Amino acid sequence: MLHEASLTTGMSLLISAFSVVASLWLDKWLGEPKRFHPLVGFGRLAKKCESWCRAISFISTKQQGIVAWCLSVMPLVLLSYLLLSLIAQFSVIALVVGNVVILYLTIGGKSLIEHAENIYDPLQRGDIEQARYQVSMIVSRNTEKMGEKEITSSTIESVLENGNDAVFGPMIWFLIFGAPGAVLFRLANTLDAMWGYKNEKYIDFGWFSAKTDDVLGWLPARVTAVVYALQGNFQQALACWQQQAKECKSPNGGVVMTTGAGSLNIEIGGPTYYHGVLHDKNPMGAGAPASWDSIPKANQLVTRGSFALSYLWLVCVMVGVS
């Protein structure tokens, strides 16, 4: 019988590195599960936890949000740890498969790229109405009056930011804390998307979710930004990061969007409507305003960058343990 604790550090690192590469390929081949997606089930669980916790009248709304976050996230993180501990008793192969499957379920790279391509295709044909409909699937903005420039910018912003949230973030936390780390990051990020709004309903209840996502996303965002920068205009990308990211509302989203746009020599951002309210977003990046043919280039920053990072880490581990 094999116990996880009996694995050498070198073997553990090798399993971890191989699992990242295999999970990326699995996501590239299969994409997200079409039925019974774990994150869909998690969303339903989170909504029930929200209802339960909002009914607790003797604590504040912020405290209700904290309790709901813990009830939603921590049992599943613990479950992933216990599951892998059980699997590890059988064989190294079983442990690798368990790690690969769990990490694969936290990664949404192919889905992200497919959504972007669904917007790129009608833009390429000049079908603005279809492009507006497709972009409404991935952003919380008002898309009814968007022109080509706004649709393109929104798409690239989403690709760059969600490249961190759905690909690099789970990878990096997996390398730090294993599969439970990837699960923790992805669930926390999902709750931020559900509860992290600064409106009357969630400004207090979602406070803890938003802050937790900011903390967990800090390191991955900066790794992601460096990976984006290395694939294009490196010096300009770092300059955009240094000068523009601090002006963005999101401490992590601003880093990856400004750096990614600078790397691609394009400008994104600008005024846009969220829930009927005009937000005058600062321009991000440098160069000409992004055009529809920049969307595949943004996709490449995510796909090419994530695979390159995973292979680099695997090679470093193999050299280190040899």
N, C-alpha and C positions, 0 to 999 in steps of 0.2 A: 504494500500500500504506500502511495506517495503522499506526503504532506507538503503543503505549499511552503511551510516554514523551513523544510529541508532543502529547498532549492538554493543553490549558490547565488550570490549577487550577480555574477556574470550570466548565469542561466536565466535569472529573472529579467535582467535587462534585455537579453536576446529575445525572450518570449514577448516582452512588451514591444520591442521595436518591430519584430515580425508581425505582431498582431495589428499594429497601426497600418503597415503596408497592405496586409491582407484585407483589412476592413475597408480601406479606400478602394481597393479593387472590387470588393463585394458590392459596395455602394455604386461604383461605376457600372457594374454589370446589371445589378438588380434594381437599383434605386430604392426608394422607400417602399415598405410593404403597402400594397394597394388595399388590403383588408386587414382589420385588427391591428392597426398601427398602435404601438404602445403609447405614443404621445397623445393620440386621440383619447385613449382610455384614461391616461393621466389627466387630460383636460376635464373629463367628466368627473373624475375623483376630486380634482381641485375645486370645481364648482360646488360639489356637495360639501366639501370642507368649508368653503366660504359661507354657505348657508348655515351650517352648524355653528360656526364660530361667530357669525354676526348675531346669532340668537343668544349669545352669552352676554347678558346685560350688565354684569357687575365688573367688566373690564373695559378699558378704553378701546376705541376703534383701531388705534395702532397696535394695541396688544392683541386684539382679535386677529389682525393680519399676521402677526408673528406666530400665533398659535396655529392658524390655518396653514401657513408656510411649513411649519415643522411637521404637522400632521400629514401634509401632502408629500413632502420630500423625504424626510428622514427614514420612514419605514422602507421605502423603495431602495434607498442607498444601502441600508442595512441588509435588505434582502439580496441585493447584488453581491455584497461581501460574503454572506452566508452561502449563497449558491456557488460562488467560485471556490470557497473553502471546502465545500462538499465535493465538487468536481475534482479538485486538486488531489483528493485521496486516491483517485483511480490511475491516472497517467498524465504525463506531460502533454500528450496529444489532446486529451480531453480538456486540460487546462487552457491550451492554446485555442481550441475551438470555442470554449466558453468565453474567453476574452474577445476573440474576433467577433462573435455574434453580438455580444453586448455593446461593444464599441460601434459596430456597424449600425445598430439600432439607434445610436445617439447621433450619427452623422447624417446630414441631409444635403450633401453636395450635389448629387445628380438632380434632385428635385429643384434645387436653387437654379441650376444651370438651365433646366428645362423651362422653368417659369420665365427666365430671361430670354430664352430663344423664342418662346411663344409671343413675346413682345417684339423682338427683333424682326421676326418674319413679316408681320403685317406692316411694320414701319418700312421695311425694305420694299414692300409692294405699294406703299403710299396709302394703306388702309388705316387711317387715323382712328376711326370708330372702333375697329377691332383691337387696335393697340391700346386705346383707352380702357376697353373692357378687360384686357389681359393685365394691364398694370394695376387695375383695381383689385386684382386677386392677391397682390403681394404688398400693397402699401395701404396705410390708413388715411390717405389724402383724398380730397375731392378731385376726381379725375374728369368730371363732365366737360370742363372747358380747357383741358390740357391740350397744348399743341405739341408738335414733334419735339421741340427743345425740352419742354417740361417732362414729357414721357420718357425721353432718353435719360435725362438727368436722374429722375426718380428710379429708373431701372438700375442704372450704374451705382447709385448710392445704396440701393438695396443689395446688389451683388457684393459690393465691397464690405458693407457692414455685416451682412449675413454670412459672408465667407468666414468671418471671424466667429460668429455665433454658432454656425451649424457645421463647420469643418475644423478650423484650427483650434477653437476653444476646447471641444471634446478631446481632440488629439493630445493637446498639451496637458490637460488635467489627467488624462489617461496615463501619460508618461510620468506624471508626478505621483499620483495616488492609485493608479490602476483603474480598473473598470468602475469601481465605486466613485472615483473622482470624475470620470466622464459622465456618469449618471447624475451626480450632484450638479455639475455645471449645466447640463442640458435641461434638467428639470427646473433649476433656478432661472435659467434664461427664458424658459417657457412661461413660468409664473410672472416674470417681469413683463412679458408680452401680454399676459392676461390682466394683470393687476397694477402694472406700473404707470398707469395714466395719471396725469396731474389734473384730474377733474374732481368735481364734488364727491362723486361716489368712491374714488380710489385714492385721493390725495393722502389720506391717513391710512386707510386699510392696506394700500399697496406700497407704503413707504419702505417697509422692511424688504419687500421683494425687489424694489428698485435699487436699494442700497446694496443688497447682497449680490445682485447681478453686476453692479459696478465693481465691487471688490473682486469677485471671481473672474470678471472679464478683464481686469487691469493688465495682468501679465500676458494672456493670449493676444490681446489687442496690439501690444507693442511688438510681440514676436511676429504677428501677422503683418504689421506695418513694415517691418524690416524685410520680410519676404516679398511684399509688394514692391518695395523700393528697389530691391536687388534685380528685379526683372525689367526695369525701365530706366528712366532718368533718375538715377540714384540721388545725386546732389539736390536736384530740384524737389524730389519727393521729400527728403529730409527737411528742406527749407520750408515746404508747405506744412509739414508736421509741426515744426517749431513755431512758425508764425501764425498758423490758422487754427490748429486744433484747440487751443485755449479759448477761442472765441465760440466754439461749438457747445451746445447744451449738454451733449452726451460726452462724458470724459473718455469713453472708449470708442464709440462710434465716430467721433470727430477725428481721432487719431488715424483710424484705418481709411476713412473716406478721403481726408485731405492728402494723406500719403499716397493712396492708390491713384487718385486723380493726378497728383503731381508726377507720379511715375509714368502715367500714360500721356502726359503733356496735354491734358484737357482741363476744362473748367466745368464744374457741376455746382448744384445748389441754386440759391436765389429764391425769390418769393414763391410761396406755395400755400395752398389752403389745407388745413387739417380740421375736419369736423366743422366746416363752414367758417373757420376763423383764419384770417390771413396771417401767416408767419413769415417774416422777412429774414429768411435764412441767408447767412453770409455765403458768398461764393467760396468754393473749395477747389484747390488745384491751381494750375497755371497753364495758359495757352488758350487756344480757341475753344468756344463752347462745345461741349460734347455732341457729336452727331451719332446717328444710329449705328454707323459702322464701328463705333467704339465699344459697343456692347460685347461682341465676341472677345475683344481684347481684355475687357474687365473680367469676363468669364475665365480667360486663360490665367490671369493673376491668381485666381483661386485654385483651379484644377492643377495647373502646372506647378504652382507654388507648393501646394499641399503634398503632391507626390514627390517633388524634389526634396522637401524637408524630411519626409518619412524615409526616403532612400538614404539621404545623408546621415540621418541618425542611425539607421540600420548598419551602414558601412562603418561608422564610428564605433558602434558597439562591437561589431565583429572584429575590428582591428584591436579593440581594447581587450577582448577576452581571448584573443588568439595568442 
